[in-house]
Amino acid sequence: MSGNYSASNGNVDNGPHSGVPVQSSVKQTLRAGLAGGLTGAMLIWVYEALVWVGAQHLMPLAGIPRNATGLVFGKGVQDALGIWAYFLGTAIHFVFALSWGVLFAVIWPYFRRRGYEATFVALFYAIAAWIVMHTLISIASANHPNYFDPNVVIGGFMSHFVFTVPLALVVKRMLAQR
């Protein structure tokens, strides 16, 4: 993503990487973001299984995939959809996780050029993601946890740290200058 565009040949001038087409940089960013988002999406479900299900007993293990359906559309819709709530919840979870991954891959080069570590950026990214996601959930549905409860806030931030730190490390590795 960094470098100067050379109008004469349509390539990015990345110093030792000159000759790399502009499109490759976009594809590489997209690929890194999707891989990071997928990694984070899987690991946040592992966290939820270990902490929310195993340690805190907040929901059954089978409730994890359908959780997003209830958060977005409400418990009534979640229950009415039956088994389809699992598919819809899974789709919602992965669409948002992949989108957050691509967004991180787009903004990561800015921070890399300024010397920030990916995991440091990921900590703030997790907080921003949690705030945005839960603001949208509050707007979309009345069926959400009490976001003024410190346990909900801390648990939410922790789960998003589990999402964004691996996401950031995958993006950092995939977009590392070779």
Buried (B, 14 or more C-beta within 10 A) or exposed (E): BBBEEEEEEEBBEBEEBEEBEBEEBEEBBBBBBBBBBBBBBBBBBEBBBEBBBEEEEBBEEEBBBBBBBBBBBBBEBBEEBEEEBBEBBBEBBBEBBBEBBBBBBBBBBEBBEEEEEBBEBBBEBBBEBBBEBBEEBEEEBEBBBEBEEEEBBEBBBBBBBBBBBBBBBBBBEBBEEE
